[in-house]
Amino acid sequence: MMLFSGAMLLAGGGVVALACLDKTAESFGWYRIGSIVKILLPIAAFAAGVYFLETNALLGWLR
């Protein structure tokens, strides 16, 4: 049994990359990019997750 799956490692790497992007943008004085990463990106990810759940054919078949 694997402790970490590929999807979990990919998600963790994405979180670390976004945190690095946020800190790098703020250290260079680009505060708007940091705000976009903190506010708009999670909202977009939530919307994409809802869209996936609503349009997934397998989940529609299971209902």
Backbone as JSON Lines, residues from 0, in Angstrom:
{"i":0,"aa":"M","n":[0.84,-1.17,0.0],"ca":[0.0,0.0,0.0],"c":[0.89,1.24,0.0]}
{"i":1,"aa":"M","n":[0.58,2.16,-0.92],"ca":[1.36,3.4,-1.02],"c":[0.87,4.42,0.0]}
{"i":2,"aa":"L","n":[1.81,5.12,0.59],"ca":[1.46,6.15,1.55],"c":[0.92,7.39,0.86]}
{"i":3,"aa":"F","n":[1.52,7.77,-0.27],"ca":[1.1,8.93,-1.02],"c":[0.79,8.52,-2.45]}
{"i":4,"aa":"S","n":[-0.36,8.97,-2.96],"ca":[-0.68,8.72,-4.35],"c":[-0.12,9.85,-5.21]}
{"i":5,"aa":"G","n":[-0.13,9.66,-6.5],"ca":[0.37,10.69,-7.4],"c":[-0.43,11.98,-7.33]}
{"i":6,"aa":"A","n":[-1.75,11.85,-7.19],"ca":[-2.6,13.04,-7.12],"c":[-2.32,13.84,-5.85]}
{"i":7,"aa":"M","n":[-2.06,13.14,-4.75],"ca":[-1.77,13.85,-3.5],"c":[-0.44,14.59,-3.59]}
{"i":8,"aa":"L","n":[0.56,13.97,-4.2],"ca":[1.84,14.63,-4.37],"c":[1.73,15.83,-5.3]}
{"i":9,"aa":"L","n":[0.92,15.71,-6.35],"ca":[0.71,16.81,-7.28],"c":[-0.01,17.98,-6.59]}
{"i":10,"aa":"A","n":[-1.01,17.68,-5.78],"ca":[-1.73,18.73,-5.06],"c":[-0.82,19.41,-4.04]}
{"i":11,"aa":"G","n":[-0.02,18.64,-3.33],"ca":[0.92,19.22,-2.36],"c":[1.96,20.09,-3.04]}
{"i":12,"aa":"G","n":[2.45,19.65,-4.17],"ca":[3.41,20.46,-4.92],"c":[2.79,21.75,-5.43]}
{"i":13,"aa":"G","n":[1.53,21.69,-5.81],"ca":[0.83,22.9,-6.25],"c":[0.66,23.9,-5.13]}
{"i":14,"aa":"V","n":[0.35,23.41,-3.94],"ca":[0.21,24.3,-2.78],"c":[1.54,24.95,-2.45]}
{"i":15,"aa":"V","n":[2.61,24.19,-2.47],"ca":[3.93,24.75,-2.18],"c":[4.33,25.77,-3.25]}
{"i":16,"aa":"A","n":[4.05,25.47,-4.52],"ca":[4.38,26.4,-5.6],"c":[3.6,27.71,-5.47]}
{"i":17,"aa":"L","n":[2.32,27.63,-5.1],"ca":[1.53,28.84,-4.93],"c":[2.01,29.66,-3.74]}
{"i":18,"aa":"A","n":[2.4,28.99,-2.67],"ca":[2.94,29.71,-1.52],"c":[4.25,30.42,-1.88]}
{"i":19,"aa":"C","n":[5.09,29.75,-2.65],"ca":[6.34,30.38,-3.09],"c":[6.08,31.56,-4.02]}
{"i":20,"aa":"L","n":[5.1,31.42,-4.92],"ca":[4.74,32.51,-5.82],"c":[4.23,33.71,-5.03]}
{"i":21,"aa":"D","n":[3.41,33.45,-4.02],"ca":[2.87,34.53,-3.2],"c":[3.97,35.26,-2.45]}
{"i":22,"aa":"K","n":[4.85,34.53,-1.8],"ca":[5.94,35.16,-1.04],"c":[6.91,35.89,-1.96]}
{"i":23,"aa":"T","n":[7.19,35.34,-3.13],"ca":[8.1,35.99,-4.07],"c":[7.49,37.28,-4.59]}
{"i":24,"aa":"A","n":[6.2,37.26,-4.92],"ca":[5.54,38.47,-5.41],"c":[5.53,39.55,-4.34]}
{"i":25,"aa":"E","n":[5.27,39.18,-3.1],"ca":[5.26,40.18,-2.04],"c":[6.66,40.72,-1.73]}
{"i":26,"aa":"S","n":[7.68,39.89,-1.86],"ca":[9.03,40.36,-1.57],"c":[9.53,41.32,-2.65]}
{"i":27,"aa":"F","n":[9.03,41.2,-3.88],"ca":[9.4,42.12,-4.95],"c":[8.49,43.34,-5.0]}
{"i":28,"aa":"G","n":[7.51,43.4,-4.12],"ca":[6.64,44.57,-4.07],"c":[5.4,44.48,-4.92]}
{"i":29,"aa":"W","n":[5.12,43.33,-5.49],"ca":[3.92,43.14,-6.32],"c":[2.8,42.6,-5.43]}
{"i":30,"aa":"Y","n":[2.2,43.49,-4.68],"ca":[1.2,43.07,-3.69],"c":[-0.11,42.63,-4.35]}
{"i":31,"aa":"R","n":[-0.4,43.15,-5.52],"ca":[-1.64,42.77,-6.2],"c":[-1.6,41.29,-6.65]}
{"i":32,"aa":"I","n":[-0.45,40.85,-7.09],"ca":[-0.33,39.44,-7.5],"c":[-0.51,38.53,-6.29]}
{"i":33,"aa":"G","n":[0.05,38.93,-5.16],"ca":[-0.15,38.16,-3.93],"c":[-1.61,38.1,-3.54]}
{"i":34,"aa":"S","n":[-2.31,39.22,-3.7],"ca":[-3.74,39.23,-3.37],"c":[-4.53,38.35,-4.32]}
{"i":35,"aa":"I","n":[-4.17,38.37,-5.59],"ca":[-4.86,37.52,-6.56],"c":[-4.66,36.05,-6.22]}
{"i":36,"aa":"V","n":[-3.44,35.7,-5.86],"ca":[-3.15,34.3,-5.51],"c":[-3.94,33.89,-4.27]}
{"i":37,"aa":"K","n":[-4.05,34.8,-3.3],"ca":[-4.73,34.47,-2.05],"c":[-6.25,34.45,-2.18]}
{"i":38,"aa":"I","n":[-6.82,35.27,-3.04],"ca":[-8.27,35.43,-3.07],"c":[-8.89,34.76,-4.3]}
{"i":39,"aa":"L","n":[-8.45,35.15,-5.49],"ca":[-9.13,34.69,-6.7],"c":[-8.82,33.24,-7.07]}
{"i":40,"aa":"L","n":[-7.61,32.79,-6.81],"ca":[-7.26,31.42,-7.19],"c":[-8.06,30.37,-6.42]}
{"i":41,"aa":"P","n":[-8.25,30.49,-5.1],"ca":[-9.11,29.51,-4.42],"c":[-10.56,29.55,-4.88]}
{"i":42,"aa":"I","n":[-11.06,30.73,-5.2],"ca":[-12.43,30.83,-5.72],"c":[-12.53,30.13,-7.07]}
{"i":43,"aa":"A","n":[-11.54,30.32,-7.93],"ca":[-11.54,29.65,-9.23],"c":[-11.42,28.13,-9.07]}
{"i":44,"aa":"A","n":[-10.61,27.68,-8.12],"ca":[-10.48,26.24,-7.89],"c":[-11.77,25.65,-7.37]}
{"i":45,"aa":"F","n":[-12.47,26.37,-6.49],"ca":[-13.76,25.91,-5.99],"c":[-14.77,25.81,-7.12]}
{"i":46,"aa":"A","n":[-14.79,26.81,-7.99],"ca":[-15.72,26.78,-9.13],"c":[-15.4,25.63,-10.08]}
{"i":47,"aa":"A","n":[-14.13,25.36,-10.3],"ca":[-13.75,24.23,-11.16],"c":[-14.15,22.9,-10.53]}
{"i":48,"aa":"G","n":[-14.03,22.78,-9.21],"ca":[-14.45,21.56,-8.53],"c":[-15.94,21.34,-8.62]}
{"i":49,"aa":"V","n":[-16.71,22.4,-8.45],"ca":[-18.17,22.29,-8.57],"c":[-18.54,21.92,-10.0]}
{"i":50,"aa":"Y","n":[-17.89,22.53,-10.97],"ca":[-18.16,22.21,-12.38],"c":[-17.85,20.74,-12.66]}
{"i":51,"aa":"F","n":[-16.73,20.25,-12.14],"ca":[-16.37,18.85,-12.35],"c":[-17.42,17.92,-11.75]}
{"i":52,"aa":"L","n":[-17.86,18.24,-10.53],"ca":[-18.85,17.37,-9.88],"c":[-20.19,17.39,-10.6]}
{"i":53,"aa":"E","n":[-20.55,18.52,-11.2],"ca":[-21.84,18.62,-11.89],"c":[-21.79,17.98,-13.27]}
{"i":54,"aa":"T","n":[-20.63,17.95,-13.91],"ca":[-20.56,17.44,-15.28],"c":[-19.94,16.06,-15.39]}
{"i":55,"aa":"N","n":[-19.56,15.45,-14.29],"ca":[-18.94,14.13,-14.34],"c":[-20.01,13.09,-14.7]}
{"i":56,"aa":"A","n":[-19.8,12.4,-15.78],"ca":[-20.79,11.44,-16.27],"c":[-20.95,10.26,-15.31]}
{"i":57,"aa":"L","n":[-19.89,9.83,-14.69],"ca":[-19.97,8.7,-13.77],"c":[-20.82,9.04,-12.56]}
{"i":58,"aa":"L","n":[-20.66,10.25,-12.01],"ca":[-21.47,10.65,-10.87],"c":[-22.94,10.8,-11.26]}
{"i":59,"aa":"G","n":[-23.21,11.26,-12.47],"ca":[-24.58,11.34,-12.94],"c":[-25.2,9.96,-13.09]}
{"i":60,"aa":"W","n":[-24.4,8.98,-13.47],"ca":[-24.9,7.61,-13.63],"c":[-25.21,6.98,-12.27]}
{"i":61,"aa":"L","n":[-24.45,7.36,-11.23],"ca":[-24.64,6.79,-9.91],"c":[-25.85,7.36,-9.17]}
{"i":62,"aa":"R","n":[-26.37,8.49,-9.61],"ca":[-27.52,9.1,-8.93],"c":[-28.77,8.32,-9.11]}
